[in-house]
Amino acid sequence: MTMRAASDIEAEVAAVIGDDAAAALAAAFCGRPVYVPRQPGADHPVAKIIGHEKAILLGSYFWATKLEFPVGIAKRRAILDMKARGLGNREIASRLLVTDRFVRMVIAEAADADADWQQGLFGTAR
C-alpha cells in the first residue's frame, strides 16, 4: 500500500516540502491549527519536526497562515502502518479505538488508490 497525502492541505504542503515532511507535520499537528511564520526560528515547533531549512521553505509559502490537518490523518496512517507490520484488523481497531469497519474501509481505500495508480500505468497495455 502506497502512502499518499491524506488530505488536500497535506498534498499542498507536500508539494512545497516533500511527502515525508508533510506527513510528519500532519501527524504532529492533526486536529490542531499550526501557525507558520515567514521566518521560523530553529526552535519553532515546525522546525523541530521537519528541520529548520524545510521550515523556512514552508514559511516562504504559507507565512501568516494557520495550517489545519484533519484529525483522521494520524489514525489512517497508523492503520496502514500497523497493517503493513502484519497486525489483524481487530487488533488495529482495538489499539486505535476505532471500529473494525473503519479499519477495513481505510485499508480498502488505500488498495483502491494503488489499483488506480497501476491502472494508469498498465491499463492500456495489450
Residue pairs with C-beta under 8 A, 6 or more apart in sequence:
1 80
1 83
1 84
1 107
1 110
1 111
1 114
2 110
2 113
2 114
2 117
3 19
3 23
3 77
3 80
4 113
5 11
5 14
5 19
5 22
6 26
6 70
6 72
6 73
6 76
6 77
7 26
7 69
7 70
7 73
9 67
9 68
9 69
9 70
10 22
10 23
10 25
10 26
10 69
10 73
11 22
13 21
13 22
13 25
13 26
13 58
13 62
13 67
14 21
14 22
14 23
16 57
16 58
16 61
16 62
17 50
17 54
17 57
17 58
18 54
21 49
21 50
21 51
21 54
23 77
24 49
24 50
25 34
25 46
25 49
25 50
25 67
25 69
26 69
26 73
26 74
26 77
27 73
27 74
27 77
28 45
28 49
29 67
29 69
30 69
30 70
30 71
30 72
30 73
30 74
31 69
31 70
31 71
32 68
33 66
33 67
33 68
34 45
34 46
34 66
34 67
34 68
35 64
35 65
35 66
36 46
36 55
36 58
36 59
36 62
36 63
36 64
36 65
36 66
36 67
37 44
37 59
37 63
37 64
38 59
38 60
38 63
38 64
39 56
39 59
40 46
40 47
40 52
40 55
40 56
40 58
40 59
41 47
41 52
42 52
44 55
46 55
46 58
47 54
47 55
50 58
75 96
75 98
75 106
76 106
78 92
78 96
79 92
79 96
79 98
79 102
79 103
79 106
79 107
80 106
80 107
80 110
82 91
82 92
82 95
82 96
83 89
83 92
83 103
83 107
87 95
89 100
89 103
89 104
89 107
90 100
92 98
92 103
93 99
93 100
93 102
93 103
96 103
